[in-house]
Amino acid sequence: MTEKSTEAKVEEAQTAALKLAQLSNDERSAALNAIADAITARQDEILEANERDVHKAEDLLAEGEYSQALVDRLKLSPSKLDSITEMVRSVASQDDPLGKTQIARKLDEDLELYKCTVPIGVIGTIFESRPDALIQIAALGLKSGNAVILKGGSEASHSNRILFDVIREATSDMPDGWSQLIEARADVDTLLEMDDSIDLLMPRGSSEFVGYIQDNTSIAVLGHTEGICHVYVDDAADLPMATDIAYDAKVQYPAVCNAVETLLVHESVAADFLPEIAQRYEEANVEMRGDDVSRSIVDMEQAQPDDWKREYGDLIIAIKIVDSLEAAIDHISTYSSKHTESIVTQDADRASRFMRSLDSASVFHNASTRFSDGYRYGLGAEVGISTGKIHARGPVGLEGLTTYQYYLEGDGQTVGTYAGRDAKQFTHEDFDGSWNPGSRFDW
């Protein structure tokens, strides 16, 4: 069988998107539950395919071509597949994001305007390393009525193929072509040129990669870039709490974008705090890289200027001592990727100043940066974490995959009636109501 061209796949996705948007929430949710069932039923096949990818990646790791973080992101396990199916069912159980009336406005008698949520259309996604991203993106696309073009990295090719096959078979009653898999790197450049067919691109990768996408397409891009996240331990912090948060933010899963990369500590608590967190880090094999003051308190490697702007994705953390809240804010403003920041303090005023002074997508008080996640936010899942400000930011769930249309319900009105000296006047009165086509009229 001849492989379809990228152009043909996108054309199929366009057609499917129009049909998918007309399906009921029950139909879309049932298809998602079918995907979850299929993942469970075919778990052995999925793990076998994933093992092939992991084995190859470990060989390249030994040769110095891949990082440990990439290999960790690549691995699937029975427990991880259980988490994936739970995520899919969580998306299925979310409220329908479509057809919500955001505005109901009476322009005049029997002339009513409604602003309602609708799918974006065709979404192209380009992601690396994590095969679970394919399931997340497909699940959110289906629930929100969007067709998806899925382009994963070659390092996860076997995993992506089996997962895509599972999705395709489980959703055979959905519009044909609503999900498409492309694999060749050259196909990415083809996607970038299809501005008349693809409505949104969502690349997940390094800043350089996302920048390349943005610079080479006229399609709207919602970028998921690196996570240079910070935890600041204030002089009013509960130090045992700060230790637990700083440990969790780095060690719980270091290979992901919401793991902390830089730990900032107020100078007045550094002598008490650093030995405790250093012991915890050492037990977890975390490499610490500190400034001169940090190294005078705890033995660690010397931090280099580039360490403050690095996403390690590994058991490495940079540590810096600051003399004030303002110094912590200045450091984060300089080096942050605008992903997630956290302050640990018992002083509510300082917490408020910290949170309102930073423009990262998520800013926390007394909590680990690892909470920055679509599932943990109650979004069901996420297609990525946007560090920009338009049109969605932070974990992008169902709401970030919708736009809106204006629907006007009239009864023969013409604009000429509202023009001229004796024209009728608009009322422009908002009211509580939802769009229900034709429900007001008895034809």
C-alpha positions as CSV (number, residue, x, y, z in Angstrom):
1,M,0.0,0.0,0.0
2,T,1.4,3.4,-1.0
3,E,2.1,5.8,1.8
4,K,-0.1,8.9,1.6
5,S,1.7,12.2,1.1
6,T,1.7,14.8,3.9
7,E,-0.5,17.0,1.8
8,A,-3.1,14.2,1.4
9,K,-3.0,13.5,5.1
10,V,-3.6,17.2,5.9
11,E,-6.4,17.3,3.4
12,E,-8.1,14.3,5.0
13,A,-7.7,16.0,8.4
14,Q,-9.4,19.1,7.2
15,T,-12.4,17.1,6.0
16,A,-12.5,15.1,9.3
17,A,-12.3,18.3,11.4
18,L,-15.5,19.6,10.0
19,K,-17.3,16.3,10.8
20,L,-15.7,15.9,14.2
21,A,-16.9,19.3,15.3
22,Q,-20.5,18.1,14.7
23,L,-20.3,15.0,16.9
24,S,-21.9,15.0,20.4
25,N,-19.8,15.1,23.5
26,D,-21.1,11.6,24.3
27,E,-19.7,10.3,21.0
28,R,-16.3,11.9,21.5
29,S,-16.1,10.8,25.1
30,A,-17.0,7.2,24.2
31,A,-14.2,7.1,21.6
32,L,-11.8,8.3,24.3
33,N,-12.8,5.5,26.7
34,A,-12.4,3.1,23.8
35,I,-8.8,4.3,23.4
36,A,-8.1,3.8,27.1
37,D,-9.5,0.2,26.9
38,A,-7.4,-0.5,23.8
39,I,-4.2,0.7,25.5
40,T,-4.9,-1.7,28.4
41,A,-5.7,-4.6,26.1
42,R,-2.5,-4.1,24.0
43,Q,-0.2,-3.2,26.8
44,D,2.3,-6.0,26.0
45,E,2.6,-4.9,22.3
46,I,3.1,-1.3,23.4
47,L,5.8,-2.2,25.9
48,E,7.6,-4.4,23.4
49,A,7.7,-1.7,20.8
50,N,8.9,0.8,23.4
51,E,11.7,-1.5,24.5
52,R,13.0,-1.4,20.9
53,D,13.2,2.3,21.1
54,V,14.8,2.4,24.6
55,H,17.4,-0.2,23.6
56,K,18.5,1.8,20.7
57,A,18.5,5.0,22.8
58,E,20.6,3.4,25.5
59,D,23.2,2.4,22.8
60,L,23.3,6.0,21.6
61,L,23.5,7.2,25.3
62,A,26.6,5.1,25.7
63,E,28.1,6.7,22.6
64,G,27.4,10.1,24.0
65,E,24.8,11.1,21.4
66,Y,21.7,11.0,23.7
67,S,21.3,12.3,27.2
68,Q,20.0,10.3,30.2
69,A,17.1,12.7,30.4
70,L,16.0,11.8,26.8
71,V,16.1,8.1,27.6
72,D,14.1,8.6,30.8
73,R,11.4,10.5,28.9
74,L,11.3,7.8,26.3
75,K,10.6,4.8,28.7
76,L,7.2,3.4,29.1
77,S,6.2,0.9,31.9
78,P,3.0,-0.9,33.0
79,S,2.5,1.8,35.7
80,K,3.1,4.6,33.2
81,L,0.6,3.1,30.8
82,D,-1.9,2.9,33.7
83,S,-1.3,6.6,34.2
84,I,-1.8,7.2,30.5
85,T,-5.2,5.4,30.5
86,E,-6.2,7.3,33.6
87,M,-5.4,10.5,31.8
88,V,-7.4,9.5,28.7
89,R,-10.4,8.7,30.9
90,S,-10.0,12.0,32.8
91,V,-10.1,13.9,29.5
92,A,-13.2,11.9,28.5
93,S,-14.9,12.9,31.8
94,Q,-14.2,16.6,31.4
95,D,-17.1,19.0,30.6
96,D,-17.7,19.5,26.9
97,P,-15.5,22.5,25.8
98,L,-17.6,23.1,22.7
99,G,-20.9,24.9,22.3
100,K,-20.4,27.0,25.4
101,T,-22.1,30.4,25.2
102,Q,-19.6,33.1,26.3
103,I,-21.8,36.0,25.5
104,A,-25.6,36.3,24.9
105,R,-26.5,39.9,23.9
106,K,-29.8,41.3,22.7
107,L,-29.1,43.8,19.9
108,D,-32.8,44.6,19.5
109,E,-36.1,42.8,19.8
110,D,-35.7,39.4,18.1
111,L,-32.1,40.1,17.2
112,E,-29.8,38.2,19.4
113,L,-26.0,37.7,19.2
114,Y,-24.2,34.7,20.7
115,K,-20.5,34.1,21.1
116,C,-19.9,30.3,21.3
117,T,-16.9,28.1,21.6
118,V,-15.9,25.9,18.7
119,P,-12.8,23.8,17.7
120,I,-9.8,25.5,16.2
121,G,-9.8,23.0,13.3
122,V,-6.6,21.2,12.3
123,I,-3.7,21.2,14.8
124,G,-0.2,20.2,13.8
125,T,2.0,19.0,16.6
126,I,5.7,18.3,16.6
127,F,7.2,16.7,19.7
128,E,10.2,14.7,20.8
129,S,11.2,11.8,23.1
130,R,7.9,11.2,25.0
131,P,5.6,8.7,23.4
132,D,2.9,9.5,26.0
133,A,2.7,13.0,24.4
134,L,1.2,11.4,21.3
135,I,-1.7,10.0,23.4
136,Q,-2.2,13.3,25.4
137,I,-2.4,15.4,22.2
138,A,-4.7,13.0,20.4
139,A,-7.0,12.7,23.4
140,L,-7.3,16.4,23.9
141,G,-7.7,17.0,20.2
142,L,-10.6,14.4,20.0
143,K,-12.4,15.8,23.0
144,S,-12.2,19.4,21.7
145,G,-13.3,18.4,18.2
146,N,-9.9,19.1,16.5
147,A,-8.2,16.9,13.9
148,V,-4.5,16.4,14.8
149,I,-1.3,15.9,12.7
150,L,1.2,14.1,14.9
151,K,4.9,14.3,14.3
152,G,7.0,12.5,16.9
153,G,10.8,12.1,17.1
154,S,12.6,9.3,15.4
155,E,13.9,8.1,18.7
156,A,10.3,7.0,19.6
157,S,9.3,5.7,16.2
158,H,8.3,2.2,17.2
159,S,6.4,3.5,20.2
160,N,4.6,6.2,18.2
161,R,3.5,3.7,15.5
162,I,2.0,1.2,17.9
163,L,0.2,3.9,19.9
164,F,-1.1,5.6,16.7
165,D,-2.3,2.2,15.6
166,V,-4.1,1.7,18.9
167,I,-5.8,5.1,18.5
168,R,-6.8,4.5,14.9
169,E,-8.4,1.1,15.6
170,A,-10.2,2.3,18.8
171,T,-11.7,5.2,17.0
172,S,-12.7,3.5,13.7
173,D,-16.2,5.0,14.1
174,M,-14.9,8.6,14.2
175,P,-14.5,10.7,11.0
176,D,-11.8,9.0,8.9
177,G,-8.5,10.9,9.1
178,W,-9.1,12.9,12.3
179,S,-5.7,11.8,13.5
180,Q,-2.6,11.5,11.2
181,L,0.9,10.4,11.9
182,I,3.9,11.7,9.9
183,E,7.4,10.5,10.4
184,A,9.9,12.0,8.0
185,R,11.8,15.0,9.1
186,A,11.3,16.6,5.6
187,D,7.5,16.5,6.3
188,V,7.9,19.1,8.9
189,D,8.9,21.7,6.3
190,T,5.9,20.6,4.3
191,L,3.6,21.3,7.2
192,L,5.2,24.7,7.8
193,E,4.1,25.8,4.3
194,M,0.5,24.7,4.6
195,D,-0.9,27.8,6.2
196,D,-4.2,27.5,4.2
197,S,-4.8,24.0,5.7
198,I,-3.4,24.0,9.2
199,D,-4.9,26.3,11.8
200,L,-2.3,26.0,14.7
201,L,1.1,24.5,15.2
202,M,2.3,23.3,18.6
203,P,6.0,22.4,18.7
204,R,7.4,20.9,21.9
205,G,11.2,21.1,22.2
206,S,14.1,23.4,22.8
207,S,13.9,27.2,22.4
208,E,16.0,26.9,19.2
209,F,13.6,24.3,17.7
210,V,10.5,26.3,18.6
211,G,12.2,29.4,17.2
212,Y,12.9,27.7,14.0
213,I,9.2,26.7,13.6
214,Q,8.1,30.3,14.4
215,D,10.6,31.8,11.9
216,N,9.7,29.5,9.0
217,T,5.9,29.5,8.9
218,S,3.0,31.9,8.8
219,I,0.8,29.5,10.7
220,A,0.0,30.5,14.3
221,V,2.5,28.8,16.7
222,L,1.8,27.9,20.3
223,G,5.3,27.0,21.5
224,H,6.1,24.6,24.3
225,T,9.8,25.4,25.1
226,E,12.3,24.7,27.8
227,G,11.5,25.0,31.5
228,I,14.1,26.9,33.5
229,C,12.2,26.8,36.7
230,H,13.2,28.4,40.1
231,V,12.5,27.8,43.7
232,Y,13.2,30.7,46.1
233,V,13.6,30.0,49.8
234,D,12.8,33.2,51.6
235,D,14.2,34.2,55.0
236,A,10.6,33.7,56.4
237,A,10.4,30.2,55.1
238,D,9.5,27.1,57.1
239,L,12.8,25.4,56.4
240,P,11.6,21.7,56.7
241,M,8.9,22.6,54.2
242,A,11.4,24.3,52.0
243,T,13.6,21.2,52.1
244,D,10.7,19.0,51.0
245,I,9.7,21.3,48.2
246,A,13.2,21.8,46.9
247,Y,13.8,18.0,47.0
248,D,10.5,17.1,45.2
249,A,10.9,19.8,42.6
250,K,14.3,18.4,41.5
251,V,14.2,14.7,42.3
252,Q,10.6,13.5,41.8
253,Y,11.1,13.5,38.0
254,P,14.1,15.5,36.9
255,A,13.7,14.9,33.1
256,V,10.6,17.0,32.7
257,C,10.2,20.7,32.0
258,N,8.5,21.6,35.3
259,A,11.5,20.3,37.4
260,V,13.4,23.0,39.2
261,E,16.8,24.0,37.7
262,T,17.9,26.8,40.0
263,L,17.5,27.1,43.8
264,L,17.7,30.6,45.3
265,V,18.3,30.9,49.0
266,H,18.1,34.0,51.2
267,E,21.5,34.6,52.9
268,S,20.0,34.7,56.4
269,V,18.8,31.1,56.3
270,A,21.4,29.6,54.0
271,A,23.6,28.3,56.8
272,D,20.7,26.4,58.3
273,F,18.9,25.3,55.1
274,L,21.8,24.3,52.7
275,P,23.2,21.5,54.8
276,E,19.8,19.8,55.1
277,I,18.9,20.0,51.4
278,A,22.4,19.1,50.4
279,Q,22.2,15.9,52.4
280,R,18.9,15.0,50.7
281,Y,20.3,15.8,47.3
282,E,23.5,13.8,47.9
283,E,21.4,10.8,48.9
284,A,19.5,11.1,45.5
285,N,22.8,11.6,43.6
286,V,22.0,15.2,42.7
287,E,25.0,17.2,41.4
288,M,25.0,20.6,43.0
289,R,26.6,23.6,41.3
290,G,26.8,26.7,43.5
291,D,28.0,30.3,43.7
292,D,30.9,31.2,46.0
293,V,28.7,31.8,49.1
294,S,26.9,28.4,48.6
295,R,30.3,26.7,48.3
296,S,31.5,28.3,51.5
297,I,28.6,26.5,53.4
298,V,28.4,23.2,51.5
299,D,30.9,21.4,49.4
300,M,29.7,21.5,45.7
301,E,30.9,22.2,42.2
302,Q,31.5,25.8,41.1
303,A,28.5,27.2,39.1
304,Q,29.5,28.7,35.7
305,P,27.7,31.7,34.2
306,D,25.8,29.4,31.8
307,D,24.4,27.3,34.6
308,W,21.9,30.0,35.5
309,K,20.3,29.7,32.1
310,R,20.4,25.9,31.6
311,E,17.6,23.4,31.5
312,Y,19.4,20.3,32.8
313,G,16.6,17.8,32.7
314,D,18.7,15.7,34.9
315,L,19.9,15.3,38.6
316,I,21.8,18.6,38.5
317,I,20.8,21.8,40.2
318,A,22.3,25.3,40.3
319,I,22.3,27.1,43.8
320,K,22.7,30.8,44.4
321,I,22.5,32.8,47.6
322,V,20.7,36.2,47.4
323,D,20.4,39.0,49.9
324,S,16.8,40.0,49.4
325,L,13.5,39.1,47.8
326,E,14.1,41.7,45.2
327,A,17.4,40.1,44.3
328,A,15.6,36.7,43.8
329,I,13.0,38.4,41.6
330,D,15.7,40.1,39.5
331,H,17.6,36.8,39.0
332,I,14.5,35.0,37.9
333,S,13.4,37.8,35.6
334,T,16.9,37.6,34.0
335,Y,17.2,33.9,33.5
336,S,13.7,32.4,33.6
337,S,12.1,30.8,30.6
338,K,8.7,32.0,32.0
339,H,7.6,28.5,32.8
340,T,7.1,28.0,36.6
341,E,8.5,29.7,39.7
342,S,7.9,29.1,43.4
343,I,8.5,31.0,46.6
344,V,8.7,29.3,50.0
345,T,7.7,31.7,52.7
346,Q,5.4,32.2,55.7
347,D,5.1,35.9,54.9
348,A,2.0,36.5,52.8
349,D,3.0,40.0,51.7
350,R,6.3,38.7,50.4
351,A,4.6,35.9,48.6
352,S,2.2,38.3,47.0
353,R,5.1,40.6,45.9
354,F,7.0,37.6,44.4
355,M,3.9,36.3,42.6
356,R,2.8,39.6,41.2
357,S,6.3,40.7,40.1
358,L,7.0,37.7,37.8
359,D,5.3,37.1,34.4
360,S,5.9,33.3,34.2
361,A,2.9,31.3,33.2
362,S,2.7,29.7,36.7
363,V,3.9,31.2,39.9
364,F,3.5,29.2,43.2
365,H,3.6,29.8,46.9
366,N,4.8,27.0,49.2
367,A,4.4,24.3,46.5
368,S,6.7,22.3,44.2
369,T,7.1,23.4,40.6
370,R,6.2,19.9,39.7
371,F,2.5,20.8,40.1
372,S,2.7,22.8,36.9
373,D,0.8,20.2,34.8
374,G,-2.4,19.9,32.9
375,Y,-3.6,16.7,34.7
376,R,-2.7,18.2,38.2
377,Y,-4.5,21.4,37.3
378,G,-7.7,19.4,36.6
379,L,-7.5,20.0,32.8
380,G,-7.5,16.2,32.1
381,A,-4.2,16.5,30.3
382,E,-2.1,19.0,28.3
383,V,-0.8,19.3,24.8
384,G,2.1,21.3,26.2
385,I,3.0,24.2,28.5
386,S,3.0,27.5,26.7
387,T,5.5,30.1,28.0
388,G,4.0,32.8,25.8
389,K,1.0,34.9,26.5
390,I,-1.2,34.5,23.4
391,H,-3.6,32.7,23.0
392,A,-3.1,30.3,25.8
393,R,-0.4,30.0,28.5
394,G,0.7,27.5,31.1
395,P,-0.6,23.9,30.7
396,V,-2.7,24.0,27.6
397,G,-5.8,21.8,28.0
398,L,-9.2,21.7,26.3
399,E,-9.9,25.4,26.6
400,G,-6.7,26.3,24.8
401,L,-7.8,24.1,21.9
402,T,-11.0,26.1,21.2
403,T,-11.8,29.4,19.6
404,Y,-15.2,31.0,19.1
405,Q,-17.7,32.0,16.6
406,Y,-20.4,34.7,16.6
407,Y,-24.0,33.5,15.9
408,L,-26.7,36.0,15.1
409,E,-30.3,35.0,15.4
410,G,-32.7,37.5,13.6
411,D,-36.2,37.8,12.2
412,G,-35.7,39.6,8.9
413,Q,-33.8,42.7,10.2
414,T,-31.7,44.8,7.9
415,V,-28.9,47.2,8.7
416,G,-30.7,50.1,6.8
417,T,-33.3,50.2,9.6
418,Y,-30.6,51.3,12.1
419,A,-29.1,54.0,9.8
420,G,-30.1,57.6,9.3
421,R,-31.7,60.3,11.4
422,D,-34.8,58.3,12.4
423,A,-33.0,55.0,12.8
424,K,-33.9,52.4,15.4
425,Q,-31.5,52.2,18.3
426,F,-29.6,49.1,19.4
427,T,-30.4,47.9,22.9
428,H,-27.1,46.0,23.4
429,E,-28.4,44.2,26.5
430,D,-26.5,41.1,27.8
431,F,-28.7,38.3,29.2
432,D,-28.4,34.9,30.6
433,G,-28.9,32.4,27.8
434,S,-27.4,29.8,25.6
435,W,-27.5,29.6,21.8
436,N,-30.2,27.2,20.6
437,P,-30.8,27.8,16.8
438,G,-34.3,28.7,16.0
439,S,-35.7,28.0,19.4
440,R,-37.3,31.5,19.8
441,F,-39.3,31.4,16.6
442,D,-42.4,29.5,15.6
443,W,-42.0,29.1,11.9
